[in-house]
Structure formats: C-alpha cells, structure tokens
Amino acid sequence: MINNILKTVGKFSQEELNLFEKYLIKNNFRKNEILLNEGTVCTKAWFILSGAIYQFKYDDIDENVFDLHCENDWLVGHSSFVAHKPSTSIIKAYSDCEVWEINIDSIHALIARSPAFLQLGKILDTAVSRAHYFDNSLTPHEKYDYLIKTRPQLLQKYPLTIIASYLKITRETLSRVRSAY
C-alpha cells in the first residue's frame, strides 16, 4: 500500500518506504467536512484512499472550484503550504473519505533522514500543474476532452455543476460540449 502511494512521486527503497509509513496518519472525513478552512495555514498533505475531495474559493456566494481529487490523488493547499501563510481557499470532502495524511514537520524529518524524500516536492508540482491547466486559453471542448482522457474518474464522482466550475465554463456550455460526444 505505501509503495502505491509513493510510486506517484518517485522511487524509494524498502527502508525508505518503511520509514515513510511511520510518519503517516490514517484519517477519515465525512461528506462536507472541511479539511482546510480559508484563513488557516495548510500544514498537511493528504493521499486519498477512497472518496472525493475538492478545493474552491468563494466567488461572492458561489463556490469557484479549482481542483478536484479522488482515489490515488495527493492534495495540498499549495500556496498556503509553501508560503506558510493563511489559505485563501477551502478544501472540503465531497463524499466520505479515507486518507493518509502527513504534516510538514514529518516531511522535513523524512528529508533529513534521506534526500530521496525531496521527491515529495512532486506532490506540489501536481497541484500547480492541474490548477494552471484549466486557467489557460483552451476551448471548452479541449478542456472536456483533456478531462476525459486524463481523469475520467472525476466525471463519475462529481456532478456537472462542480465539473463546469472546475473547467471554468458554464453548466450550459458543458452540456453542449458533452452532447457532442
């Protein structure tokens, strides 16, 4: 199990896998439970074993979704985690979830024990690249096509309203794009 978690970020020896496991904490979150609130500093990264979790900011009264996560995904409040500043976004369980979590102090302790754990920085890269992808100048069709090809499981986990917000298109546009498939 631990090997499956770490293979998403790099290669580790059995000794390093065993060490990593000692720092993990298994946690469960209920549907709609907040993992990170706006104004709180993010000090943890999570690996989702089951369930779905999303990140958003409030845009007046609506949730402006900028990242979606499900099984076998790492997630972190990126800018808050890196800068050690209060988060401007919220991380919330969309469904009941089971996760492994690791705090920043544990990550630092792992890096001190083995430079191989510097690979954990790839967790942060993933968060930035996904969020940045949909903010670029892609057409709605290109965005949806990318989602189908790279993360089709999200379409099974989330309703169209959340998918549309994630893709930065209206629900009506998403319906038109989906009807073309």
N, C-alpha and C positions, 0 to 999 in steps of 0.2 A: 504493500500500500504506500509506504513512504517513498519507495522508488518511483512509483507512478506520479507522485506529487512533484518530486524534484526533477524528474526527467523533462518536465516542461521548461526548465530553466538551465539545465546543463548536465554534466556528468560528474558523478560523485562516487567515491569508494564506499565499500560496505561500512567501514569505520565511520565515515562522514555521515552516511545515512542513519546509522545508529545514534550518533551524536545529535543530529537534527531532530530525530524523534523525541529525544529527551526535552527539547525546548517547546514542542508543540502542545497546545491545549485544545482538546475537543470541546466544541460548544454547539448548542442548539439555539436557534432563533425561531420564534413564532411568526406567522404571517403578520405583516405590518409593523413588526418590531424594528426599531431604529438601531443600527449598528454604529453609526456616526452621525451626530447631530451638527447642524450648522453652528459655528462658533466654538466647537470643541476641536482640540488638536488630535489628529489621527496618529496613534502610536502603535497600530496593529496592521498586519496584513492577514488576509483570510484566504484559504483554499476551500472551495465549495465541494463537499462530498455529495450532497443532494440538495435539491431545491433551486430557487431562483432569487437573485438579489439585484437591485438596480440603484443607480446613482442619478441624482437630479438636483436641480436648483429651482427655487420658486421664481416664476416669472409672473409678477402680480399675484394671481391666485392659482395659476396652473403650474403643474409640475413640468419642467423643461428637462426631459430625460437626456443624459449624455452618455450613459454607458449601461449595458445590460450584461448580466453574468448568470451562468448556470453551472451544472456539474463540471468538474475538472477545470474550472477557471480560478485564477488568482484575482483578488481585488484589493484595492487600497485607495484611500483618499489621497491621491497622488500629491497635489501641491501642498496640502497640509502636512503630509508625512515627510516630504523632502525638506520643506522650509521650517517645520516645527511651529507653524502658525495656525490660528483657528481656521477651521474649514469653512469654505463658502458654499459647500454643498452638503447634501444629506445622502447617506447610504441606508437603504431600507430593504427588509426582507419582503419579497413579493409573495412568497409562499413559505411554509415551514421549511427550515433549512438545517442541515448538519454541516458544520465546518471544522477545519483545523485552523487555529489562529496562532500567530507568533508575534510577539511585540518587538519593538525596535531595539530594546536593550538586549534581548535574546539574539537578534540578528547581529548586533555588534559583538556579542560574546562569541558567536559562531565564527565570525570573520577573524577575531583574534586567535581562535584555535586553529583555523585553516583558511588560507587565502582562497581555496576553492569556493567558499561561501560568498565571495564577491560576485559570483554568478547570480546571486539572489537579486541583484540590481535589475535583471531582466524582467522581474515582476513589474517594476516601474515602467520600463520601456513599453510593455504590452499595454498598460493603461493609457499611456500618452498616444501611442500609435492608433489605437482604436478610436479614441475620442476625437483625435485630429482628422481621421479619415472622412468622417461624415460632415465635417465643417468645411471641407474643400468644395470646389465648384463642380461637383458631379451632378448629373441629371437625376431625377427621382428614379428613373428606370435603372440607371447604373448603380445607384445605392442599393436598390432592392435586389438586383442581380448579384451584387457583391455579397449581400446578406445570405441569399440562397446558397451561393457557392461556398462561403466560408463559415457560416454559423447558422445553418438551417434549424438547429435545435431551438434557437430563440423564437422562431415562429410557432413552435409547439408550446412554449412556456408563457408567452406574453400576449395580451390582447392587442388588437390593431391600433388602438389609441396610443398605447405605450410604444409600439413599433414605429408608428408615424412620428411621434415626438423624437424618438431616437434617431430616425433618418432625417429629421429636420424638414418634414413635409406635412401637409395637412392629411387628415384621415381620408378625405375625398380623393386627393391625389393618389394616396396609397391604394385605395380601392380601384381606381382606374388602372394603375400600374399592374396590380395583381390580376385584373381581368385580362390583361394582355398575355398572361402565361397559360 
